[in-house]
Amino acid sequence: AIARLNNIENDLDFAEHLIINAGVAIVPGSAFGCPDHIRISIATSMENLENAIKRIGLAL
């Protein structure tokens, strides 16, 4: 489930928050019938994944 943050009410808000504040793209779960969840792709290098995780942490 999506953690409740200021001005983030759902998975779409969360996806927008991450792209704007962390430069990380995720897919809102509502696109797959699972609102308030997210999907991420891990089809990249470990270095890119570690960098993205750090940026997500800073954006939260």
N, C-alpha and C positions, 0 to 999 in steps of 0.2 A: 504494500500500500504506500501511497505517497505521503511523505512527512508533511505536516502542515507548516508552511512558512508564510511570512507576510505576503499578502496579495497572491498567494498560490492556492487556488481552490480545487484544481483537478490536474489530470495528467497533461492536458494541453498547455495549461499555464506553466507547469513544471518544465516541459520541453522548451517552451519559449524562454523561460528563465535561464536554462542551461546554455542554450545557443547564444543568448545575449551576454551573459555574465561569465561563461566559462569557455565559450567557443567550442562546445561539445554538442553534437547532434545525437538525439535519441528519438525513438519512435513512440508516440503516445500509445498506450495499450488500448485505448478506445478505438483505434484504427483496426484492431483485431477482436473487438467485442469484449475487451477486458479493461473497462474504465478504472482509473486510479492505479494503473500499473504502467510500466514502461518496458520497452525492448531496446536492447543495445546490440551492436555488432562487435564481435571480438576478432573479426577477420583483418587483423593488422599486426604490426610487430609488437612485441612485449614492451618495447620502449614507448611506443605511441599509447598503448593501454595505460601504462604507469603514469605517463604525463596527463592523460585525460582524467584519470582517477584523482590525481592531485588537484587539477583545475576544478573538478566537480566539488571536491571537498572544500576548496577555498570559496566557491560560489554559494555554498550552503551556509 
